[in-house]
Amino acid sequence: MSSTRESDEQSRHTLFNQLKNLQTEQQNPDTIGIDLASSLEIAEMINREDAKVADAVNSRLPQIAEAIEAVRNAILNGGRLFYFGAGTSGRLGVVDAAEIPPTFGTPPELVHGFMAGGQEAMFVAQEGIEDRKEEGVRDLASVDAGPNDVVCGLAASGRTPYVHGAIEEGNRRGCTTIFVTTVSAEHVSVDVDVMIDVVVGPEAIMGSTRMKSATAQKMVLGMISTGAMVRLGKVYENVMVDLMLSNDKLKERAKRIVMLLGDVDYEEADRLLGICNGHVKTALMMALAGLSKSEAEEKLATSEGFIRRALQE
């Protein structure tokens, strides 16, 4: 019993020392008077801190581009993208994964978000589970991840055991591994293929990584997932043209896209989408090139789904 207490005490001491050196855990000198500030002054202070995030992300664009290519290549080879995080980081991964199918017409299993504590933790904090490496291992094993898959760990502090467990298991299984954090890489003790350390500095409220750190992670995830989908031909010009028509808003958006890019009226857009069973890219090819449905489908197949390339050919 004594040795167990000593081990627990040593673990707590190690964690204390880790946290005290992290950039996100420092007191921010620019907001030290926020507790005496007016509502407007609070908003101004937080806004000034948020303005620093874009520059921090800008400093890691080459690494983000590497991650985009890794995800694109994985999907081309039949692989998937898995996000792993805890707390705010985990929720950001789940949200990004959930938005991909309706936006880009992908199957829901292509991009999947895992968070410590599972679905319940999305709405109510499940403290303590993020400290269990074995939970990250178990969650990755549950989807039978392999060499064609990408495992992207999200941890503002860079040290979340749940995330490290998933990354280490991903490495063991031959997956491509990515790590997104808001502290410098020197504070991360896990090996990955792509390290994206966006150092945002001290939070407006010390240690509250739901603020700048969350904004940075949201920006990075949006770049990775959107960039990969663009590289897979799911965008024409700068318009998403592979959306899934799962509700009335998206059905009307699809018609507007065909009208805008195909230079047809509402009735013709509706007719073309009806012929194509709601497949926007096929309807667009028919409108742009005057093709039949089968001809449009053949052109898209030979161009790997890129409308611009299909038109050039």
Backbone bond lengths (Angstrom), bond angles and torsions (degrees), N, CA, C in turn:
res aa  C-N    CA-C-N  psi(-1)  N-CA   C-N-CA  omega(-1)  CA-C   N-CA-C  phi
1 M - - - 1.464 - - 1.524 111.31 -
2 S 1.344 114.80 -40.47 1.459 120.02 -179.79 1.526 110.64 -63.25
3 S 1.339 117.27 -42.46 1.459 120.80 -179.78 1.530 111.20 -64.76
4 T 1.352 116.87 -33.66 1.467 120.68 177.38 1.510 110.63 -65.75
5 R 1.364 115.79 -43.74 1.463 119.70 178.44 1.524 110.85 -62.78
6 E 1.312 116.44 -40.09 1.460 120.28 179.75 1.529 111.03 -65.20
7 S 1.329 115.90 -39.14 1.463 120.49 178.54 1.526 111.20 -65.27
8 D 1.351 116.23 -43.29 1.463 120.78 178.48 1.526 110.79 -63.06
9 E 1.322 115.53 -41.44 1.459 120.20 179.99 1.526 110.75 -64.46
10 Q 1.324 116.02 -40.12 1.459 120.50 178.91 1.526 110.95 -65.61
11 S 1.349 116.77 -39.69 1.467 121.09 178.51 1.522 110.94 -63.32
12 R 1.346 115.52 -42.85 1.464 119.45 179.34 1.531 110.65 -64.83
13 H 1.314 116.80 -39.02 1.457 120.77 179.89 1.528 110.70 -65.74
14 T 1.331 116.42 -40.57 1.465 121.47 177.92 1.524 110.68 -62.77
15 L 1.345 116.15 -45.80 1.460 120.77 179.28 1.520 110.95 -61.57
16 F 1.349 116.65 -42.33 1.469 120.87 178.98 1.527 110.46 -57.99
17 N 1.325 116.26 -45.76 1.460 120.68 -179.22 1.528 112.03 -66.75
18 Q 1.350 116.37 -35.53 1.459 119.73 177.07 1.524 111.05 -63.82
19 L 1.314 115.76 -48.00 1.461 120.99 -175.60 1.524 112.69 -66.76
20 K 1.322 117.14 -38.54 1.465 119.12 -173.90 1.527 112.29 -66.58
21 N 1.345 117.22 -18.98 1.456 120.59 -179.34 1.528 114.20 -97.75
22 L 1.329 117.73 -6.71 1.458 120.65 -177.96 1.529 111.20 -74.19
23 Q 1.352 115.32 141.86 1.465 118.99 -179.94 1.520 112.17 -60.84
24 T 1.333 117.07 -36.74 1.473 120.28 -177.79 1.520 112.97 -72.51
25 E 1.320 117.06 -11.86 1.465 120.91 -177.45 1.531 112.85 -102.13
26 Q 1.335 116.54 9.40 1.462 120.14 179.30 1.522 110.70 -90.62
27 Q 1.324 116.13 158.51 1.464 120.80 176.44 1.522 108.78 -80.51
28 N 1.314 116.76 130.87 1.453 122.52 -176.41 1.530 110.19 -85.48
29 P 1.344 118.07 115.38 1.470 119.60 -177.57 1.525 113.30 -66.14
30 D 1.339 117.44 -21.61 1.465 120.56 -177.25 1.525 113.43 -81.34
31 T 1.330 117.41 -10.91 1.475 119.35 179.86 1.527 111.64 -125.70
32 I 1.309 115.95 19.78 1.466 119.41 -173.23 1.529 112.46 -65.82
33 G 1.331 116.83 -19.15 1.459 120.05 178.34 1.511 113.78 -101.39
34 I 1.330 117.10 18.04 1.468 119.63 -173.94 1.524 112.42 -66.49
35 D 1.328 116.93 -25.54 1.470 119.34 -178.94 1.524 112.21 -70.52
36 L 1.324 118.02 -15.76 1.471 122.07 178.63 1.529 111.92 -108.03
37 A 1.324 116.17 2.87 1.463 120.65 -173.43 1.523 112.18 -81.93
38 S 1.342 115.48 157.00 1.468 121.42 172.74 1.519 108.36 -76.40
39 S 1.317 116.08 171.34 1.471 119.74 178.96 1.517 111.52 -59.87
40 L 1.339 117.20 -41.52 1.456 120.73 178.95 1.515 110.78 -65.31
41 E 1.311 117.25 -42.95 1.466 121.01 179.65 1.532 111.16 -64.25
42 I 1.340 117.21 -37.59 1.470 120.70 176.54 1.523 110.00 -61.65
43 A 1.336 115.42 -46.64 1.466 119.59 179.53 1.519 110.76 -61.12
44 E 1.325 117.78 -40.85 1.462 121.88 -179.92 1.524 111.08 -64.99
45 M 1.335 116.93 -42.83 1.470 120.65 179.40 1.527 111.44 -62.26
46 I 1.318 115.81 -47.39 1.464 119.71 -178.73 1.520 110.39 -65.38
47 N 1.335 116.41 -40.38 1.458 120.16 179.50 1.526 111.72 -63.08
48 R 1.323 117.65 -38.94 1.470 120.90 177.66 1.525 110.75 -63.13
49 E 1.333 116.15 -38.70 1.465 119.29 178.08 1.526 111.04 -68.95
50 D 1.328 116.84 -41.63 1.470 120.70 179.28 1.529 111.54 -61.86
51 A 1.330 116.34 -32.83 1.468 120.61 -178.76 1.523 111.81 -64.02
52 K 1.316 117.43 -19.71 1.467 121.41 -179.61 1.534 112.27 -78.93
53 V 1.320 116.73 -16.72 1.465 120.48 -172.44 1.521 111.77 -67.25
54 A 1.331 117.23 -44.15 1.464 120.15 -176.87 1.527 111.49 -59.10
55 D 1.327 117.24 -39.14 1.467 119.98 178.71 1.524 111.10 -66.26
56 A 1.329 116.02 -38.56 1.466 119.60 178.68 1.527 110.84 -64.58
57 V 1.333 116.77 -41.14 1.463 120.73 177.00 1.522 110.01 -65.76
58 N 1.319 117.34 -40.98 1.468 122.31 179.71 1.523 111.92 -55.71
59 S 1.325 116.66 -32.69 1.462 120.22 -178.13 1.520 112.80 -71.54
60 R 1.333 117.48 -10.08 1.466 121.38 -178.12 1.527 113.04 -119.72
61 L 1.309 117.42 22.31 1.467 120.12 -178.98 1.534 113.24 -61.49
62 P 1.340 120.53 -39.38 1.473 118.35 177.45 1.529 112.94 -60.00
63 Q 1.326 117.01 -39.24 1.464 120.44 178.67 1.534 110.57 -69.19
64 I 1.320 116.48 -37.61 1.465 119.93 177.94 1.529 109.70 -65.21
65 A 1.335 116.83 -40.82 1.460 120.57 177.40 1.530 110.69 -61.72
66 E 1.325 117.01 -38.21 1.464 120.95 177.61 1.524 110.46 -63.09
67 A 1.338 115.81 -39.76 1.465 120.15 178.11 1.522 111.27 -66.32
68 I 1.333 117.11 -40.30 1.464 121.25 177.44 1.526 110.35 -57.39
69 E 1.326 116.60 -47.34 1.462 120.68 -179.41 1.525 111.37 -64.42
70 A 1.333 115.93 -38.88 1.465 119.77 179.96 1.529 110.69 -61.91
71 V 1.336 116.84 -43.05 1.466 120.91 -179.84 1.520 110.05 -68.62
72 R 1.334 117.46 -43.34 1.470 120.75 177.98 1.524 110.59 -57.76
73 N 1.313 116.88 -49.24 1.459 120.73 -177.99 1.522 111.92 -63.55
74 A 1.331 115.47 -37.64 1.463 119.36 178.78 1.528 110.44 -62.40
75 I 1.322 116.79 -46.41 1.463 120.86 -178.12 1.527 110.59 -65.66
76 L 1.328 117.28 -39.72 1.462 120.63 177.88 1.523 111.48 -61.09
77 N 1.324 115.97 -28.16 1.467 120.93 -179.72 1.527 112.71 -97.05
78 G 1.335 115.92 17.40 1.455 120.02 176.90 1.509 114.43 83.93
79 G 1.326 117.13 12.70 1.460 120.99 -178.01 1.515 113.76 -90.66
80 R 1.312 115.03 -177.93 1.463 122.46 -176.70 1.525 110.30 -133.63
81 L 1.328 115.90 166.24 1.463 122.60 176.29 1.522 108.83 -114.74
82 F 1.333 116.24 126.27 1.462 121.62 178.20 1.521 109.90 -118.65
83 Y 1.343 116.09 126.10 1.456 121.71 172.99 1.530 108.87 -96.42
84 F 1.327 116.42 139.28 1.461 121.44 175.78 1.521 109.44 -131.05
85 G 1.331 116.34 126.79 1.459 120.34 177.98 1.504 111.08 -159.67
86 A 1.329 115.50 175.55 1.456 122.01 176.35 1.523 108.59 -131.24
87 G 1.319 116.65 150.72 1.458 119.97 178.55 1.519 111.83 60.15
88 T 1.329 115.76 -137.11 1.463 120.57 -178.61 1.524 111.94 -58.05
89 S 1.334 117.06 -42.76 1.461 120.61 179.96 1.527 110.75 -59.22
90 G 1.317 116.89 -44.54 1.452 121.13 178.83 1.519 112.22 -62.86
91 R 1.319 116.21 -41.81 1.469 120.00 -179.81 1.526 111.05 -64.26
92 L 1.330 117.07 -37.81 1.462 120.25 178.26 1.524 110.74 -62.77
93 G 1.328 116.75 -40.35 1.454 120.48 177.70 1.516 111.98 -64.34
94 V 1.324 116.73 -42.80 1.466 121.17 179.14 1.529 110.39 -63.18
95 V 1.331 116.87 -43.66 1.465 120.75 -179.33 1.521 110.82 -63.61
96 D 1.335 117.66 -45.61 1.459 119.98 -179.59 1.525 110.88 -61.80
97 A 1.329 116.09 -43.46 1.469 120.45 179.82 1.525 111.00 -62.81
98 A 1.328 116.54 -40.39 1.464 120.56 -177.04 1.524 112.34 -67.78
99 E 1.333 117.08 -27.48 1.463 120.55 -176.64 1.536 113.23 -82.83
100 I 1.316 117.72 -17.29 1.467 119.99 -174.68 1.532 113.24 -66.65
101 P 1.346 120.15 -47.18 1.481 118.95 -177.76 1.529 114.84 -56.98
102 P 1.348 119.97 -50.43 1.467 117.34 -179.01 1.523 113.18 -69.36
103 T 1.321 117.12 -28.63 1.460 120.70 -177.39 1.515 112.27 -78.14
104 F 1.331 116.68 -39.21 1.456 120.10 -172.69 1.527 113.92 -122.58
105 G 1.321 117.10 9.32 1.456 119.92 174.32 1.518 114.69 66.75
106 T 1.307 117.73 31.78 1.462 121.32 -178.72 1.528 110.62 -97.25
107 P 1.330 118.21 156.75 1.468 120.12 174.09 1.528 109.97 -67.82
108 P 1.321 118.20 147.01 1.472 120.72 -175.32 1.521 114.33 -61.44
109 E 1.321 117.70 -24.16 1.468 119.63 -178.53 1.533 112.42 -80.74
110 L 1.336 118.88 -6.55 1.463 120.72 -177.51 1.529 111.79 -68.83
111 V 1.316 116.71 -42.39 1.471 121.69 177.02 1.521 107.37 -125.46
112 H 1.321 116.31 121.64 1.461 120.49 -173.58 1.524 109.82 -129.82
113 G 1.322 116.71 133.90 1.451 121.55 178.40 1.523 111.66 -104.87
114 F 1.328 116.27 125.95 1.455 122.21 174.91 1.525 109.09 -110.90
115 M 1.329 116.18 140.64 1.460 118.75 172.71 1.512 110.27 -136.15
116 A 1.304 115.26 148.54 1.459 121.00 -179.30 1.522 109.67 -57.01
117 G 1.322 117.02 126.18 1.455 121.44 -178.72 1.508 114.33 97.77
118 G 1.339 116.88 -7.75 1.457 120.46 175.55 1.512 114.28 73.70
119 Q 1.314 115.62 -160.54 1.458 122.29 -172.95 1.530 112.36 -59.89
120 E 1.315 116.81 -38.00 1.465 119.75 -179.19 1.519 111.69 -61.07
121 A 1.353 116.58 -34.51 1.456 120.76 -177.93 1.522 112.36 -70.08
122 M 1.321 117.54 -14.82 1.462 120.64 177.79 1.523 110.24 -63.94
123 F 1.324 116.73 -30.23 1.464 121.20 -174.89 1.527 113.30 -111.81
124 V 1.323 117.14 -29.61 1.471 121.66 -179.90 1.527 107.89 -131.30
125 A 1.317 116.87 126.04 1.463 121.06 -177.59 1.528 110.86 -57.58
126 Q 1.330 115.15 132.32 1.470 122.08 177.77 1.532 107.56 -113.19
127 E 1.325 115.95 81.62 1.458 120.03 -173.96 1.528 110.75 -67.57
128 G 1.319 115.46 144.10 1.461 120.85 174.95 1.515 113.65 101.19
129 I 1.337 117.12 -34.42 1.463 119.50 -177.37 1.525 110.89 -66.65
130 E 1.340 116.61 -31.01 1.464 119.10 -179.99 1.526 112.25 -64.94
131 D 1.326 117.70 -15.70 1.465 121.70 179.69 1.525 113.04 -84.34
132 R 1.329 117.27 0.27 1.465 121.21 -175.61 1.533 110.88 -104.97
133 K 1.310 115.67 104.09 1.462 120.87 178.03 1.519 111.76 -57.34
134 E 1.341 114.63 -39.82 1.453 119.30 -174.17 1.524 112.77 -63.05
135 E 1.356 116.95 -23.58 1.464 119.79 177.84 1.533 110.67 -69.63
136 G 1.330 116.67 -38.02 1.459 120.28 176.53 1.518 111.40 -65.91
137 V 1.328 115.91 -40.38 1.471 121.28 176.77 1.522 109.68 -60.98
138 R 1.320 115.84 -47.31 1.465 121.36 -177.21 1.533 111.29 -62.72
139 D 1.350 116.88 -43.41 1.464 119.82 -178.08 1.528 111.40 -64.89
140 L 1.325 117.68 -39.87 1.461 119.24 178.63 1.526 110.78 -69.01
141 A 1.308 116.18 -38.74 1.463 119.83 178.78 1.529 111.04 -63.69
142 S 1.328 117.05 -28.85 1.466 120.88 -176.65 1.525 112.98 -65.51
143 V 1.344 117.09 -20.43 1.472 120.12 178.98 1.527 111.17 -107.21
144 D 1.328 115.79 10.35 1.466 121.41 175.96 1.532 111.01 51.52
145 A 1.332 115.56 51.16 1.463 120.95 -178.80 1.523 111.00 -62.84
146 G 1.349 114.89 147.20 1.458 119.60 -178.68 1.513 112.23 -143.71
147 P 1.311 117.60 -170.76 1.467 122.52 -173.65 1.527 115.88 -59.17
148 N 1.329 117.43 -23.19 1.468 118.97 179.78 1.521 113.19 -84.54
149 D 1.332 117.85 -6.31 1.461 122.13 -174.97 1.525 112.05 -94.76
150 V 1.341 114.99 160.27 1.462 122.92 175.69 1.527 108.87 -117.07
151 V 1.326 116.48 131.09 1.463 122.51 175.47 1.525 107.54 -111.54
152 C 1.324 116.57 117.88 1.466 122.07 -178.93 1.523 109.05 -112.10
153 G 1.320 116.27 111.66 1.456 121.28 178.66 1.513 111.21 -89.27
154 L 1.334 116.21 139.23 1.466 122.93 -179.17 1.523 109.02 -123.06
155 A 1.316 117.11 117.37 1.460 120.32 179.98 1.520 108.83 -155.00
156 A 1.325 116.63 109.26 1.459 120.24 -179.57 1.526 110.68 -55.50
157 S 1.320 116.56 -43.15 1.465 121.62 -177.94 1.514 112.73 -78.09
158 G 1.347 116.94 -16.93 1.449 121.40 -177.97 1.513 114.67 79.58
159 R 1.339 118.34 -0.09 1.463 119.38 -170.62 1.522 114.76 -124.51
160 T 1.321 120.37 2.00 1.458 122.23 -173.37 1.531 111.70 -57.20
161 P 1.336 118.80 116.20 1.471 121.52 -176.57 1.524 113.68 -56.67
162 Y 1.325 118.23 -40.66 1.464 121.39 178.66 1.527 110.57 -55.39
163 V 1.324 116.45 -44.58 1.460 121.79 -178.97 1.524 110.38 -69.62
164 H 1.327 116.46 -42.77 1.461 119.89 178.40 1.530 110.95 -60.37
165 G 1.319 116.20 -38.66 1.464 119.82 178.64 1.513 111.68 -60.76
166 A 1.345 116.41 -43.22 1.466 120.71 179.55 1.528 111.13 -66.79
167 I 1.339 116.89 -41.96 1.456 120.82 -179.89 1.535 110.45 -64.40
168 E 1.316 116.47 -46.06 1.466 119.99 -179.47 1.530 111.47 -62.78
169 E 1.334 115.86 -38.89 1.461 119.47 177.38 1.534 109.97 -68.37
170 G 1.331 115.92 -37.03 1.456 119.42 176.66 1.525 111.78 -62.29
171 N 1.331 115.96 -42.97 1.467 119.81 176.65 1.526 110.64 -60.45
172 R 1.322 115.57 -41.95 1.464 119.93 -178.37 1.523 111.36 -63.91
173 R 1.334 116.26 -34.00 1.468 121.47 -178.29 1.525 112.99 -86.74
174 G 1.323 117.42 -0.83 1.455 120.85 178.92 1.511 114.90 84.48
175 C 1.338 117.82 12.31 1.463 121.16 177.94 1.535 109.86 -70.58
176 T 1.325 116.14 156.89 1.455 120.71 167.16 1.528 107.22 -77.57
177 T 1.322 117.69 132.19 1.465 120.14 -176.62 1.527 111.28 -117.91
178 I 1.332 114.23 138.10 1.468 123.05 179.91 1.527 107.04 -127.08
179 F 1.318 116.94 144.63 1.463 120.16 177.58 1.521 108.79 -130.92
180 V 1.335 116.68 126.72 1.459 122.64 178.11 1.519 108.10 -113.96
181 T 1.324 116.44 120.24 1.460 121.51 -177.99 1.517 109.38 -141.98
182 T 1.343 116.52 165.41 1.461 119.41 178.58 1.528 111.16 -117.14
183 V 1.317 116.11 21.12 1.457 121.72 168.43 1.526 107.30 -119.29
184 S 1.304 117.53 164.06 1.462 120.20 -177.62 1.520 110.89 -67.32
185 A 1.319 115.58 151.55 1.466 122.51 -174.02 1.520 112.70 -57.15
186 E 1.309 117.59 -27.43 1.472 120.35 -178.46 1.522 112.57 -62.64
187 H 1.339 116.34 -18.43 1.464 120.39 179.41 1.530 112.31 -90.95
188 V 1.333 117.33 -0.57 1.463 121.43 -177.96 1.523 109.14 -104.53
189 S 1.329 116.08 124.66 1.463 120.35 -172.53 1.523 113.33 -105.71
190 V 1.330 117.07 22.05 1.460 120.41 179.01 1.528 109.05 -119.89
191 D 1.332 117.40 141.88 1.463 122.08 -179.36 1.529 110.19 -83.09
192 V 1.332 116.49 134.63 1.464 121.57 177.70 1.520 109.57 -139.75
193 D 1.317 115.64 163.90 1.460 120.65 177.12 1.524 111.65 -77.99
194 V 1.335 116.80 -37.32 1.462 121.28 -179.57 1.526 108.80 -131.21
195 M 1.329 116.64 116.96 1.461 121.46 177.87 1.528 109.22 -103.46
196 I 1.330 116.89 121.19 1.464 122.24 177.70 1.525 107.66 -116.01
197 D 1.320 116.28 90.86 1.464 121.26 -178.50 1.524 108.88 -102.55
198 V 1.321 115.38 101.01 1.462 122.62 -178.58 1.535 107.40 -96.82
199 V 1.305 116.39 98.82 1.467 120.76 -173.35 1.525 109.60 -84.35
200 V 1.331 115.83 102.89 1.470 120.87 -176.17 1.525 112.51 -92.45
201 G 1.322 117.31 -8.32 1.456 120.27 -179.94 1.513 112.89 80.27
202 P 1.335 117.10 -174.45 1.469 121.16 -177.75 1.528 111.91 -60.03
203 E 1.326 115.13 141.29 1.462 120.69 177.97 1.529 110.50 -73.06
204 A 1.332 115.79 159.96 1.467 119.69 176.51 1.525 110.13 -58.36
205 I 1.323 116.36 -37.91 1.463 122.94 172.73 1.525 105.90 -113.42
206 M 1.298 118.08 118.31 1.459 122.32 -169.94 1.530 112.36 -50.88
207 G 1.335 115.75 123.41 1.456 121.42 175.57 1.509 115.36 82.00
208 S 1.339 118.77 -2.80 1.465 120.93 -178.35 1.528 109.30 -86.27
209 T 1.325 115.13 82.62 1.467 119.70 -174.11 1.531 113.59 -77.43
210 R 1.328 117.64 7.45 1.459 120.38 170.34 1.529 110.46 -78.67
211 M 1.348 116.30 0.65 1.464 120.52 -176.64 1.533 110.43 -101.15
212 K 1.329 119.55 -106.30 1.472 120.48 -177.09 1.522 112.17 -60.99
213 S 1.303 117.10 -40.67 1.469 119.94 -178.53 1.522 110.86 -61.03
214 A 1.329 116.16 -42.75 1.463 119.77 179.48 1.526 111.03 -66.12
215 T 1.328 116.74 -40.30 1.462 120.31 178.71 1.520 110.32 -61.53
216 A 1.328 116.71 -43.17 1.466 120.75 179.40 1.516 111.08 -63.36
217 Q 1.326 117.46 -45.60 1.459 120.48 -179.82 1.522 111.51 -63.88
218 K 1.329 116.82 -39.69 1.464 121.16 177.40 1.529 110.32 -60.49
219 M 1.325 116.94 -43.62 1.459 120.62 179.51 1.529 110.98 -63.21
220 V 1.324 116.74 -44.39 1.463 120.90 -177.73 1.525 110.88 -65.51
221 L 1.333 117.32 -45.50 1.465 119.95 -179.97 1.525 110.80 -62.70
222 G 1.332 116.77 -39.83 1.460 120.09 178.14 1.515 111.40 -61.39
223 M 1.330 116.66 -39.03 1.461 120.54 178.27 1.524 111.47 -67.43
224 I 1.327 116.66 -43.84 1.466 120.19 -177.11 1.524 111.02 -64.63
225 S 1.325 116.85 -53.59 1.466 119.67 -175.69 1.524 111.63 -69.14
226 T 1.335 117.49 -44.78 1.466 120.04 179.34 1.523 110.57 -66.01
227 G 1.337 116.23 -42.89 1.462 119.65 179.66 1.513 112.20 -59.87
228 A 1.328 116.23 -42.54 1.468 119.82 178.92 1.525 110.75 -63.68
229 M 1.327 116.93 -40.58 1.469 119.83 -179.67 1.530 111.62 -67.79
230 V 1.333 117.01 -36.50 1.464 120.09 175.28 1.527 109.61 -62.42
231 R 1.321 116.62 -43.48 1.467 121.83 -178.86 1.525 112.54 -69.99
232 L 1.339 115.99 -11.66 1.462 121.16 177.18 1.528 112.40 -99.41
233 G 1.338 116.19 6.64 1.464 119.89 175.20 1.514 114.88 85.19
234 K 1.310 118.29 20.08 1.460 120.53 -176.52 1.528 112.95 -93.69
235 V 1.334 115.76 10.09 1.466 121.72 177.75 1.522 108.49 -133.79
236 Y 1.332 116.52 137.62 1.465 121.54 172.68 1.513 107.27 -117.52
237 E 1.342 116.33 128.39 1.464 121.43 -167.11 1.528 105.96 55.41
238 N 1.319 118.70 -116.24 1.470 118.96 175.11 1.530 111.16 -124.44
239 V 1.328 114.80 35.68 1.466 121.50 -177.26 1.526 109.31 -118.83
240 M 1.344 116.97 133.47 1.466 120.16 176.98 1.527 108.65 -73.92
241 V 1.339 115.65 121.57 1.458 119.97 -172.54 1.525 112.28 -121.67
242 D 1.330 115.68 15.87 1.466 118.88 178.25 1.523 110.61 -125.91
243 L 1.332 115.31 26.44 1.450 119.47 -176.33 1.534 111.82 -68.08
244 M 1.327 114.67 155.20 1.462 121.60 -179.76 1.529 108.67 -96.32
245 L 1.316 117.24 123.93 1.473 121.12 -174.56 1.524 110.53 -84.03
246 S 1.334 114.46 71.41 1.466 120.87 -173.28 1.519 113.87 -94.18
247 N 1.341 118.58 -5.85 1.466 120.36 175.50 1.527 108.91 -151.97
248 D 1.323 116.55 173.72 1.472 120.75 -175.14 1.519 111.90 -62.70
249 K 1.340 116.82 -38.11 1.463 119.63 -179.77 1.532 110.50 -60.65
250 L 1.332 116.77 -44.91 1.452 120.11 -178.49 1.531 111.75 -70.17
251 K 1.334 117.21 -32.26 1.469 120.21 176.44 1.525 110.65 -64.21
252 E 1.330 115.74 -42.55 1.468 119.08 179.28 1.523 110.83 -71.61
253 R 1.339 116.92 -35.24 1.466 119.74 176.50 1.525 109.78 -62.32
254 A 1.333 117.06 -40.34 1.468 120.85 179.65 1.528 110.90 -61.11
255 K 1.327 115.75 -43.14 1.466 118.96 178.56 1.531 111.01 -62.04
256 R 1.325 115.31 -41.73 1.469 119.12 179.78 1.528 110.70 -63.83
257 I 1.336 116.92 -38.65 1.467 120.77 178.81 1.525 110.82 -62.49
258 V 1.334 116.38 -45.93 1.466 120.41 179.67 1.529 110.19 -64.90
259 M 1.324 116.95 -39.24 1.472 120.44 177.55 1.526 111.05 -63.81
260 L 1.331 115.85 -46.42 1.463 121.46 -175.77 1.525 112.21 -66.34
261 L 1.327 115.91 -51.92 1.468 120.03 -174.69 1.528 113.21 -84.50
262 G 1.332 116.08 -28.95 1.463 119.85 -177.81 1.520 113.75 -94.72
263 D 1.345 116.53 -4.81 1.461 122.74 178.66 1.525 111.52 54.82
264 V 1.344 115.76 51.59 1.460 121.54 176.28 1.531 108.33 -127.07
265 D 1.333 116.37 166.97 1.462 119.12 179.54 1.537 110.54 -86.70
266 Y 1.308 115.26 178.35 1.471 121.12 -174.58 1.525 111.10 -60.31
267 E 1.315 116.68 -45.62 1.469 120.66 -176.50 1.526 110.68 -63.61
268 E 1.338 117.05 -41.09 1.459 120.07 -179.50 1.531 111.16 -68.83
269 A 1.330 115.83 -38.60 1.466 119.38 176.77 1.521 110.41 -61.75
270 D 1.318 116.38 -43.25 1.461 121.37 179.23 1.529 110.39 -63.64
271 R 1.329 116.49 -40.27 1.474 120.96 -179.97 1.529 110.96 -65.19
272 L 1.325 116.58 -46.03 1.460 120.62 -178.46 1.528 111.48 -64.18
273 L 1.312 116.24 -42.26 1.468 119.64 178.79 1.524 110.66 -65.35
274 G 1.334 116.19 -34.97 1.462 119.20 177.03 1.513 112.11 -64.08
275 I 1.333 116.82 -42.77 1.466 121.63 178.20 1.526 110.44 -62.03
276 C 1.341 115.95 -36.29 1.482 121.35 -175.03 1.524 112.81 -93.54
277 N 1.330 116.93 11.47 1.466 120.47 -178.54 1.527 112.53 54.14
278 G 1.343 115.48 37.40 1.457 120.79 175.98 1.521 114.87 82.59
279 H 1.338 118.82 7.07 1.470 120.50 179.97 1.533 108.69 -82.31
280 V 1.322 115.16 106.78 1.463 120.63 -170.28 1.522 111.89 -64.47
281 K 1.326 117.96 -43.29 1.468 120.26 -176.94 1.529 111.49 -61.78
282 T 1.317 117.27 -40.39 1.466 120.20 178.95 1.523 110.41 -65.94
283 A 1.336 115.92 -43.56 1.472 120.07 178.38 1.520 110.50 -61.29
284 L 1.312 117.05 -39.80 1.462 120.84 179.51 1.521 111.39 -65.47
285 M 1.326 117.11 -43.91 1.459 120.34 178.42 1.528 110.72 -60.77
286 M 1.321 116.97 -38.59 1.464 120.70 177.68 1.518 110.46 -63.54
287 A 1.350 115.99 -42.85 1.465 119.98 -178.53 1.525 111.60 -70.92
288 L 1.326 117.21 -41.72 1.462 121.58 -174.07 1.532 112.73 -75.39
289 A 1.336 116.87 -35.61 1.464 120.16 -172.88 1.515 113.73 -115.47
290 G 1.327 116.59 1.03 1.466 119.64 179.28 1.510 112.72 64.80
291 L 1.322 117.39 37.54 1.452 122.39 -176.33 1.520 111.48 -98.07
292 S 1.320 115.82 161.13 1.460 120.58 169.44 1.527 107.92 -77.29
293 K 1.321 116.15 170.73 1.458 119.61 179.23 1.529 111.30 -59.92
294 S 1.320 117.00 -46.37 1.466 120.44 -177.61 1.523 111.25 -65.56
295 E 1.332 116.94 -38.69 1.464 120.26 177.93 1.522 111.13 -65.35
296 A 1.327 115.59 -41.82 1.469 120.28 178.97 1.522 110.90 -63.08
297 E 1.332 116.09 -42.81 1.465 120.22 179.14 1.518 111.34 -63.60
298 E 1.337 116.33 -38.74 1.469 120.58 179.80 1.530 110.45 -66.25
299 K 1.324 116.34 -43.29 1.461 120.60 178.50 1.528 111.10 -60.83
300 L 1.331 116.73 -43.27 1.465 120.67 179.75 1.520 111.36 -65.88
301 A 1.307 116.46 -36.89 1.466 120.25 179.82 1.523 110.93 -64.92
302 T 1.328 116.76 -43.57 1.464 119.66 -177.67 1.527 112.38 -73.33
303 S 1.342 116.90 -20.15 1.472 120.48 179.97 1.523 111.70 -100.57
304 E 1.337 116.43 12.27 1.476 122.59 -179.44 1.526 112.47 57.12
305 G 1.335 115.56 31.81 1.449 120.74 174.28 1.511 115.47 88.84
306 F 1.329 118.83 -0.41 1.467 121.69 -179.60 1.526 109.62 -86.57
307 I 1.319 117.45 114.46 1.462 121.55 -178.10 1.517 111.02 -62.78
308 R 1.321 117.71 -46.66 1.464 120.43 -177.22 1.529 110.88 -60.40
309 R 1.327 116.80 -42.25 1.450 120.90 178.13 1.531 111.36 -65.59
310 A 1.339 116.18 -39.50 1.469 120.20 178.59 1.512 110.95 -63.25
311 L 1.307 117.30 -39.14 1.471 121.08 179.21 1.520 110.98 -67.49
312 Q 1.325 117.44 -39.66 1.463 121.59 179.25 1.517 111.30 -65.13
313 E 1.342 115.52 -37.58 1.454 119.33 -179.56 1.511 111.80 -72.91
